[in-house]
Amino acid sequence: MKRAAKEVVPNDVSELRSTVEELRKTNSQLERKRFFEELVGLSPTWESLNTDKEFLDWLGELDPYTGQQRQSLFDDAYAKLDAWRVANFFNAYNDSLEKKEPPAQKPNLAEQVTPKTTGKTAPPQGKKLYTNAEVARFYDELRRGKVSQEDARRIEQDIFAAQAEGRFR
């Protein structure tokens, strides 16, 4: 039986194994590349935050929803190449910074005479307003292949323009 099996199975099994291993490595590299491309889209500031000491300290704190250290949750998401979850850490940290605004100083009387302008302009009429949830949903659908590349480029350009024009709610 062994002799018959050897005749049926090709002698170049080791060559097949090496080819399979090369394919696994290539696939792994492609997955990592896609992960980083998606991460840039979901959290454009991730690279600068990734080396920020305050961000790293923030990761060392306990997550209020799970009771686990954020770093272990972050590492799990990274190990699974889950760009959406990893981006949520960077975005949550950015959101926490926005909430920690310094206390407002009392305005002097001269400033109270004329109203201040905020410097913000109203979003252009007729253009789409986006929410963070809509953007996250778009990138999730893109990752799952539900959006064509042509539509993805068009929507992504509009999202970037919306950021610049203040069309986020």
N, CA, C and O of each residue as an XYZ file, in Angstrom:
676
protein
N       0.823     -1.183      0.000
C       0.000      0.000      0.000
C       0.875      1.257      0.000
O       0.591      2.239     -0.685
N       1.959      1.188      0.801
C       2.844      2.352      0.854
C       3.458      2.615     -0.515
O       3.569      3.761     -0.953
N       3.855      1.528     -1.187
C       4.460      1.668     -2.500
C       3.456      2.252     -3.493
O       3.827      3.097     -4.308
N       2.222      1.830     -3.443
C       1.186      2.339     -4.346
C       0.910      3.803     -4.057
O       0.704      4.595     -4.977
N       0.906      4.162     -2.789
C       0.660      5.555     -2.408
C       1.793      6.440     -2.898
O       1.547      7.552     -3.364
N       3.030      5.969     -2.803
C       4.175      6.740     -3.273
C       4.117      6.964     -4.778
O       4.549      8.007     -5.270
N       3.594      6.004     -5.500
C       3.476      6.162     -6.944
C       2.408      7.195     -7.307
O       2.545      7.916     -8.296
N       1.339      7.264     -6.499
C       0.244      8.195     -6.779
C       0.616      9.613     -6.362
O       0.342     10.561     -7.098
N       1.237      9.774     -5.195
C       1.607     11.093     -4.677
C       2.873     11.556     -5.374
O       3.843     10.803     -5.444
N       2.885     12.759     -5.882
C       4.085     13.236     -6.581
C       5.273     13.351     -5.629
O       5.118     13.548     -4.424
N       6.456     13.221     -6.209
C       7.678     13.280     -5.422
C       8.019     14.697     -4.988
O       8.863     14.884     -4.112
N       7.390     15.683     -5.575
C       7.754     17.073     -5.277
C       6.844     17.698     -4.215
O       6.479     18.868     -4.323
N       6.480     16.923     -3.193
C       5.656     17.432     -2.093
C       6.384     18.559     -1.366
O       5.756     19.533     -0.950
N       7.689     18.438     -1.210
C       8.433     19.504     -0.525
C       8.370     20.803     -1.329
O       8.321     21.893     -0.759
N       8.373     20.676     -2.651
C       8.252     21.874     -3.498
C       6.880     22.518     -3.308
O       6.768     23.743     -3.254
N       5.846     21.699     -3.208
C       4.493     22.223     -2.960
C       4.412     22.911     -1.602
O       3.786     23.962     -1.465
N       5.044     22.315     -0.610
C       5.045     22.922      0.727
C       5.724     24.284      0.722
O       5.236     25.226      1.348
N       6.841     24.392      0.023
C       7.535     25.684     -0.030
C       6.693     26.720     -0.782
O       6.690     27.894     -0.411
N       5.992     26.308     -1.818
C       5.118     27.220     -2.561
C       3.974     27.703     -1.676
O       3.633     28.886     -1.676
N       3.390     26.783     -0.929
C       2.315     27.151     -0.010
C       2.831     28.127      1.043
O       2.142     29.088      1.383
N       4.018     27.896      1.554
C       4.596     28.789      2.568
C       4.838     30.183      1.985
O       4.585     31.187      2.649
N       5.325     30.244      0.751
C       5.534     31.542      0.096
C       4.206     32.280     -0.073
O       4.132     33.491      0.135
N       3.168     31.551     -0.448
C       1.847     32.157     -0.607
C       1.319     32.681      0.725
O       0.704     33.746      0.779
N       1.558     31.939      1.784
C       1.135     32.398      3.114
C       1.837     33.697      3.494
O       1.208     34.618      4.015
N       3.133     33.770      3.233
C       3.886     34.990      3.550
C       3.379     36.176      2.731
O       3.196     37.272      3.262
N       3.154     35.955      1.451
C       2.654     37.021      0.579
C       1.274     37.491      1.038
O       1.003     38.691      1.076
N       0.415     36.553      1.381
C      -0.923     36.886      1.862
C      -0.843     37.694      3.156
O      -1.576     38.667      3.335
N       0.044     37.289      4.046
C       0.220     38.002      5.306
C       0.685     39.439      5.061
O       0.205     40.373      5.704
N       1.621     39.605      4.126
C       2.102     40.955      3.801
C       0.998     41.805      3.203
O       0.891     42.990      3.521
N       0.180     41.227      2.347
C      -0.936     41.964      1.744
C      -1.975     42.365      2.787
O      -2.520     43.467      2.738
N      -2.247     41.464      3.732
C      -3.201     41.775      4.797
C      -2.694     42.933      5.651
O      -3.466     43.825      6.004
N      -1.409     42.928      5.986
C      -0.833     44.012      6.790
C      -0.877     45.331      6.017
O      -1.175     46.377      6.594
N      -0.583     45.289      4.723
C      -0.623     46.507      3.903
C      -2.040     47.074      3.870
O      -2.241     48.275      4.051
N      -3.020     46.202      3.638
C      -4.416     46.638      3.614
C      -4.834     47.207      4.979
O      -5.560     48.199      5.044
N      -4.378     46.582      6.054
C      -4.689     47.048      7.402
C      -4.212     48.487      7.596
O      -4.970     49.328      8.077
N      -2.962     48.777      7.226
C      -2.423     50.122      7.419
C      -3.095     51.142      6.502
O      -3.295     52.290      6.897
N      -3.442     50.736      5.292
C      -4.148     51.649      4.398
C      -5.519     51.999      4.966
O      -5.940     53.155      4.929
N      -6.203     50.997      5.486
C      -7.513     51.218      6.078
C      -7.395     52.058      7.354
O      -8.241     52.913      7.617
N      -6.353     51.815      8.136
C      -6.144     52.558      9.369
C      -5.934     54.041      9.085
O      -6.455     54.893      9.805
N      -5.178     54.350      8.044
C      -4.960     55.755      7.665
C      -6.288     56.416      7.316
O      -6.521     57.571      7.670
N      -7.147     55.694      6.630
C      -8.446     56.248      6.264
C      -9.351     56.475      7.463
O     -10.092     57.458      7.502
N      -9.300     55.584      8.436
C     -10.173     55.690      9.605
C      -9.638     56.639     10.668
O     -10.411     57.274     11.385
N      -8.323     56.735     10.769
C      -7.710     57.611     11.772
C      -6.423     58.189     11.196
O      -5.345     57.636     11.417
N      -6.521     59.301     10.454
C      -5.357     59.859      9.758
C      -4.190     60.244     10.679
O      -3.049     60.303     10.220
N      -4.448     60.504     11.950
C      -3.376     60.939     12.861
C      -2.758     59.792     13.649
O      -2.022     60.029     14.607
N      -3.045     58.558     13.263
C      -2.614     57.433     14.085
C      -1.102     57.354     14.247
O      -0.618     56.994     15.320
N      -0.344     57.685     13.200
C       1.114     57.535     13.275
C       1.724     58.457     14.320
O       2.602     58.043     15.076
N       1.267     59.698     14.368
C       1.828     60.618     15.356
C       1.395     60.226     16.769
O       2.169     60.360     17.717
N       0.170     59.747     16.908
C      -0.311     59.345     18.234
C       0.367     58.075     18.719
O       0.557     57.893     19.921
N       0.728     57.210     17.812
C       1.292     55.917     18.184
C       2.597     56.044     18.963
O       2.978     55.123     19.687
N       3.280     57.171     18.822
C       4.525     57.380     19.562
C       4.371     58.444     20.641
O       5.340     58.771     21.327
N       3.173     58.989     20.802
C       2.897     60.035     21.794
C       2.850     59.418     23.193
O       2.083     58.487     23.438
N       3.665     59.932     24.101
C       3.746     59.378     25.456
C       2.399     59.449     26.170
O       2.025     58.518     26.884
N       1.671     60.546     25.981
C       0.369     60.680     26.642
C      -0.619     59.632     26.117
O      -1.417     59.095     26.885
N      -0.568     59.347     24.834
C      -1.430     58.311     24.277
C      -1.060     56.949     24.856
O      -1.936     56.164     25.218
N       0.237     56.674     24.942
C       0.679     55.389     25.484
C       0.286     55.256     26.957
O      -0.080     54.171     27.407
N       0.362     56.358     27.705
C      -0.096     56.341     29.100
C      -1.601     56.075     29.156
O      -2.081     55.325     30.005
N      -2.338     56.706     28.231
C      -3.790     56.527     28.172
C      -4.126     55.057     27.895
O      -5.086     54.525     28.452
N      -3.335     54.400     27.033
C      -3.551     52.978     26.757
C      -3.326     52.126     28.003
O      -3.915     51.055     28.140
N      -2.479     52.600     28.902
C      -2.194     51.854     30.124
C      -3.325     51.897     31.140
O      -3.321     51.135     32.106
N      -4.296     52.787     30.928
C      -5.424     52.903     31.859
C      -6.441     51.794     31.598
O      -6.414     51.127     30.564
N      -7.342     51.619     32.576
C      -8.399     50.625     32.420
C      -9.527     51.193     31.575
O      -9.892     52.361     31.707
N     -10.067     50.363     30.717
C     -11.218     50.751     29.911
C     -12.453     50.723     30.809
O     -12.697     49.718     31.477
N     -13.235     51.800     30.840
C     -14.377     51.838     31.753
C     -15.484     50.850     31.394
O     -16.301     50.521     32.254
N     -15.537     50.370     30.167
C     -16.612     49.468     29.755
C     -16.277     47.995     29.978
O     -17.171     47.189     30.234
N     -15.011     47.645     29.882
C     -14.648     46.228     30.014
C     -13.892     45.939     31.307
O     -13.851     44.793     31.754
N     -13.292     46.966     31.913
C     -12.485     46.750     33.104
C     -11.099     46.207     32.784
O     -10.319     45.915     33.690
N     -10.793     46.071     31.502
C      -9.486     45.579     31.087
C      -8.596     46.762     30.707
O      -9.072     47.856     30.403
N      -7.307     46.506     30.735
C      -6.370     47.548     30.324
C      -6.525     47.780     28.818
O      -6.589     46.834     28.033
N      -6.584     49.049     28.438
C      -6.766     49.379     27.023
C      -5.660     48.791     26.156
O      -5.905     48.401     25.014
N      -4.449     48.727     26.689
C      -3.320     48.210     25.906
C      -3.577     46.777     25.464
O      -3.274     46.424     24.324
N      -4.127     45.943     26.341
C      -4.377     44.547     25.959
C      -5.479     44.463     24.906
O      -5.413     43.623     24.009
N      -6.480     45.318     25.008
C      -7.533     45.348     23.998
C      -6.979     45.838     22.659
O      -7.322     45.309     21.602
N      -6.117     46.858     22.722
C      -5.477     47.410     21.534
C      -4.607     46.338     20.872
O      -4.667     46.147     19.657
N      -3.799     45.642     21.676
C      -2.919     44.596     21.136
C      -3.717     43.475     20.474
O      -3.309     42.943     19.441
N      -4.856     43.118     21.071
C      -5.704     42.081     20.491
C      -6.233     42.527     19.132
O      -6.222     41.750     18.177
N      -6.693     43.765     19.040
C      -7.213     44.288     17.770
C      -6.100     44.330     16.719
O      -6.325     43.991     15.557
N      -4.906     44.744     17.130
C      -3.780     44.807     16.191
C      -3.375     43.401     15.733
O      -3.088     43.192     14.554
N      -3.351     42.451     16.651
C      -2.967     41.083     16.293
C      -3.941     40.490     15.279
O      -3.556     39.670     14.445
N      -5.198     40.906     15.356
C      -6.210     40.413     14.420
C      -6.308     41.289     13.176
O      -7.147     41.052     12.307
N      -5.444     42.307     13.095
C      -5.434     43.258     11.973
C      -6.827     43.850     11.739
O      -7.293     43.963     10.605
N      -7.467     44.219     12.837
C      -8.795     44.825     12.797
C      -8.624     46.343     12.825
O      -8.594     46.951     13.895
N      -8.511     46.947     11.648
C      -8.223     48.379     11.533
C      -9.314     49.228     12.189
O      -9.014     50.257     12.796
N     -10.549     48.816     12.075
C     -11.646     49.591     12.647
C     -11.510     49.692     14.168
O     -11.669     50.772     14.736
N     -11.215     48.565     14.825
C     -11.061     48.591     16.284
C      -9.831     49.392     16.690
O      -9.889     50.167     17.645
N      -8.720     49.217     15.982
C      -7.495     49.958     16.308
C      -7.733     51.452     16.130
O      -7.322     52.250     16.971
N      -8.389     51.833     15.048
C      -8.670     53.251     14.794
C      -9.549     53.832     15.885
O      -9.407     55.004     16.234
N     -10.452     53.033     16.428
C     -11.321     53.525     17.505
C     -10.519     53.940     18.731
O     -10.912     54.866     19.440
N      -9.412     53.276     18.987
C      -8.571     53.687     20.118
C      -7.985     55.071     19.874
O      -8.035     55.936     20.748
N      -7.431     55.277     18.687
C      -6.847     56.580     18.367
C      -7.913     57.671     18.381
O      -7.684     58.766     18.895
N      -9.078     57.367     17.815
C     -10.149     58.359     17.754
C     -10.724     58.651     19.136
O     -11.058     59.797     19.437
N     -10.843     57.626     19.979
C     -11.344     57.840     21.335
C     -10.373     58.712     22.129
O     -10.796     59.565     22.909
N      -9.079     58.499     21.931
C      -8.090     59.341     22.617
C      -8.214     60.786     22.141
O      -8.197     61.711     22.954
N      -8.338     60.987     20.826
C      -8.512     62.343     20.296
C      -9.766     62.992     20.869
O      -9.751     64.172     21.220
N     -10.852     62.225     20.965
C     -12.092     62.755     21.528
C     -11.907     63.144     22.987
O     -12.463     64.145     23.437
N     -11.132     62.361     23.729
C     -10.912     62.682     25.141
C     -10.100     63.965     25.290
O     -10.269     64.699     26.263
N      -9.213     64.237     24.320
C      -8.444     65.481     24.366
C      -9.342     66.690     24.121
O      -9.166     67.739     24.741
N     -10.294     66.537     23.222
C     -11.198     67.637     22.914
C     -12.072     67.984     24.108
O     -12.453     69.142     24.280
N     -12.395     66.998     24.932
C     -13.232     67.237     26.112
C     -12.463     67.922     27.238
O     -13.067     68.522     28.128
N     -11.140     67.836     27.203
C     -10.309     68.421     28.255
C      -9.865     69.824     27.870
O      -8.672     70.125     27.896
N     -10.813     70.686     27.512
C     -10.459     72.051     27.173
C     -10.162     72.820     28.453
O     -10.778     72.571     29.489
N      -9.211     73.758     28.381
C      -8.903     74.532     29.579
C     -10.107     75.374     29.987
O     -10.903     75.770     29.136
N     -10.245     75.649     31.281
C     -11.373     76.459     31.721
C     -11.331     77.842     31.076
O     -10.267     78.439     30.910
N     -12.490     78.321     30.727
C     -12.573     79.615     30.056
C     -12.244     80.739     31.027
O     -12.673     80.737     32.181
N     -11.473     81.695     30.529
C     -11.155     82.858     31.347
C     -12.311     83.832     31.270
O     -13.048     83.862     30.285
N     -12.464     84.630     32.319
C     -13.530     85.616     32.317
C     -13.196     86.685     31.290
O     -12.091     87.229     31.295
N     -14.145     86.990     30.408
C     -13.871     88.018     29.409
C     -13.866     89.406     30.050
O     -14.587     89.669     31.013
N     -13.040     90.278     29.495
C     -13.042     91.635     30.038
C     -14.187     92.417     29.416
O     -14.816     91.949     28.467
N     -14.458     93.584     29.936
C     -15.608     94.362     29.492
C     -15.517     94.749     28.019
O     -16.540     94.799     27.335
N     -14.326     95.019     27.523
C     -14.181     95.404     26.120
C     -14.624     94.270     25.191
O     -15.185     94.524     24.126
N     -14.374     93.036     25.588
C     -14.778     91.899     24.765
C     -16.277     91.674     24.808
O     -16.845     91.077     23.894
N     -16.923     92.150     25.867
C     -18.355     91.961     25.993
C     -19.146     92.966     25.164
O     -20.332     92.751     24.915
N     -18.528     94.044     24.737
C     -19.225     95.079     23.993
C     -19.619     94.586     22.607
O     -20.757     94.781     22.182
N     -18.695     93.953     21.903
C     -19.007     93.429     20.570
C     -18.922     91.904     20.607
O     -18.024     91.348     21.238
N     -19.836     91.240     19.944
C     -19.798     89.772     19.967
C     -18.592     89.243     19.209
O     -18.160     89.814     18.207
N     -18.060     88.137     19.716
C     -16.935     87.479     19.062
C     -17.439     86.655     17.891
O     -18.547     86.119     17.917
N     -16.612     86.566     16.872
C     -16.917     85.630     15.789
C     -16.182     84.341     16.101
O     -15.062     84.361     16.610
N     -16.809     83.237     15.798
C     -16.198     81.944     16.124
C     -15.170     81.534     15.102
O     -14.331     80.674     15.371
N     -15.222     82.135     13.934
C     -14.289     81.732     12.892
C     -14.798     80.555     12.089
O     -14.224     80.207     11.056
N     -15.891     79.930     12.565
C     -16.456     78.794     11.839
C     -17.488     79.319     10.855
O     -18.238     80.252     11.141
N     -17.501     78.696      9.703
C     -18.492     79.070      8.706
C     -19.528     77.968      8.618
O     -19.260     76.814      8.954
N     -20.691     78.330      8.169
C     -21.743     77.333      8.013
C     -21.364     76.389      6.879
O     -20.755     76.817      5.899
N     -21.716     75.112      7.000
C     -21.387     74.181      5.936
C     -22.105     74.576      4.649
O     -23.215     75.106      4.702
N     -21.495     74.328      3.506
C     -22.115     74.673      2.226
C     -23.465     73.983      2.068
O     -23.622     72.816      2.427
N     -24.425     74.707      1.534
C     -25.763     74.164      1.312
C     -25.724     73.137      0.177
O     -24.980     73.295     -0.791
N     -26.524     72.098      0.307
C     -26.642     71.118     -0.757
C     -25.572     70.039     -0.742
O     -25.618     69.123     -1.563
N     -24.620     70.119      0.159
C     -23.591     69.082      0.228
C     -23.889     68.168      1.408
O     -24.495     68.591      2.392
N     -23.468     66.937      1.308
C     -23.760     65.926      2.318
C     -23.022     66.217      3.620
O     -21.840     66.561      3.619
N     -23.740     66.073      4.726
C     -23.140     66.141      6.055
C     -22.841     64.708      6.483
O     -23.617     63.798      6.191
N     -21.736     64.507      7.166
C     -21.330     63.172      7.602
C     -21.283     63.102      9.120
O     -21.076     64.105      9.802
N     -21.483     61.886      9.635
C     -21.238     61.604     11.043
C     -20.102     60.592     11.114
O     -19.795     59.921     10.129
N     -19.489     60.489     12.268
C     -18.406     59.512     12.433
C     -18.920     58.094     12.188
O     -18.209     57.252     11.640
N     -20.160     57.841     12.599
C     -20.727     56.502     12.406
C     -20.878     56.187     10.923
O     -20.617     55.059     10.503
N     -21.301     57.182     10.115
C     -21.441     56.954      8.679
C     -20.090     56.661      8.038
O     -19.979     55.786      7.179
N     -19.078     57.387      8.455
C     -17.743     57.178      7.897
C     -17.225     55.789      8.288
O     -16.653     55.080      7.461
N     -17.428     55.410      9.543
C     -16.993     54.085      9.996
C     -17.733     52.990      9.225
O     -17.133     51.984      8.847
N     -19.028     53.182      8.992
C     -19.821     52.212      8.242
C     -19.308     52.102      6.803
O     -19.217     51.004      6.254
N     -18.972     53.255      6.191
C     -18.444     53.242      4.824
C     -17.164     52.416      4.751
O     -17.021     51.572      3.867
N     -16.228     52.655      5.680
C     -14.965     51.924      5.626
C     -15.161     50.446      5.949
O     -14.421     49.600      5.445
N     -16.142     50.129      6.776
C     -16.433     48.731      7.060
C     -16.961     48.043      5.798
O     -16.557     46.925      5.479
N     -17.866     48.717      5.084
C     -18.395     48.151      3.845
C     -17.306     48.055      2.779
O     -17.280     47.105      1.996
N     -16.407     49.043      2.751
C     -15.297     48.999      1.799
C     -14.407     47.796      2.082
O     -13.989     47.086      1.167
N     -14.126     47.580      3.353
C     -13.277     46.460      3.745
C     -13.928     45.128      3.376
O     -13.235     44.176      3.019
N     -15.237     45.058      3.461
C     -15.954     43.823      3.146
C     -16.224     43.659      1.658
O     -16.798     42.654      1.238
N     -15.812     44.649      0.849
C     -15.956     44.548     -0.596
C     -17.340     44.911     -1.107
O     -17.683     44.566     -2.238
N     -18.147     45.600     -0.301
C     -19.497     45.967     -0.712
C     -19.526     47.265     -1.512
O     -20.567     47.636     -2.054
N     -18.380     47.962     -1.590
C     -18.300     49.230     -2.311
C     -17.256     49.079     -3.412
O     -16.149     48.598     -3.170
N     -17.621     49.496     -4.625
C     -16.666     49.401     -5.730
C     -15.536     50.404     -5.515
O     -15.695     51.384     -4.787
N     -14.400     50.152     -6.152
C     -13.240     51.036     -5.990
C     -13.539     52.434     -6.505
O     -13.087     53.421     -5.923
N     -14.296     52.528     -7.590
C     -14.634     53.840     -8.155
C     -15.510     54.632     -7.177
O     -15.265     55.812     -6.927
N     -16.534     53.966     -6.627
C     -17.395     54.634     -5.646
C     -16.598     54.984     -4.397
O     -16.792     56.047     -3.807
N     -15.706     54.092     -3.996
C     -14.906     54.321     -2.793
C     -14.054     55.573     -2.946
O     -13.976     56.383     -2.023
N     -13.411     55.744     -4.105
C     -12.588     56.945     -4.321
C     -13.430     58.208     -4.265
O     -13.033     59.202     -3.656
N     -14.596     58.166     -4.903
C     -15.477     59.330     -4.932
C     -15.967     59.682     -3.524
O     -15.927     60.844     -3.120
N     -16.427     58.674     -2.783
C     -16.939     58.921     -1.430
C     -15.820     59.383     -0.512
O     -16.012     60.292      0.297
N     -14.654     58.764     -0.632
C     -13.526     59.145      0.222
C     -13.102     60.593     -0.040
O     -12.793     61.328      0.897
N     -13.087     60.999     -1.300
C     -12.751     62.392     -1.615
C     -13.774     63.343     -0.999
O     -13.415     64.407     -0.496
N     -15.055     62.954     -1.040
C     -16.084     63.799     -0.447
C     -15.942     63.851      1.069
O     -16.185     64.895      1.676
N     -15.554     62.745      1.685
C     -15.351     62.731      3.138
C     -14.201     63.664      3.519
O     -14.305     64.429      4.478
N     -13.102     63.596      2.761
C     -11.970     64.477      3.054
C     -12.360     65.946      2.857
O     -11.968     66.810      3.641
N     -13.134     66.219      1.805
C     -13.590     67.594      1.565
C     -14.524     68.025      2.688
O     -14.500     69.181      3.110
N     -15.341     67.103      3.170
C     -16.275     67.416      4.263
C     -15.510     67.784      5.525
O     -15.932     68.670      6.268
N     -14.393     67.115      5.776
C     -13.570     67.461      6.944
C     -13.061     68.884      6.820
O     -13.104     69.653      7.781
N     -12.581     69.231      5.643
C     -12.020     70.552      5.437
C     -13.095     71.638      5.489
O     -12.830     72.757      5.928
N     -14.306     71.307      5.043
C     -15.376     72.285      4.972
C     -16.262     72.306      6.208
O     -17.188     73.114      6.279
N     -16.006     71.450      7.173
C     -16.798     71.444      8.403
C     -18.173     70.821      8.228
O     -19.145     71.263      8.841
N     -18.252     69.791      7.387
C     -19.541     69.145      7.149
C     -19.685     67.866      7.981
O     -20.243     66.880      7.501
N     -19.198     67.876      9.196
C     -19.351     66.743     10.098
C     -20.274     67.138     11.236
O     -20.169     68.244     11.765
N     -21.166     66.256     11.615
C     -22.062     66.514     12.747
C     -21.578     65.755     13.946
O     -22.188     65.830     15.012
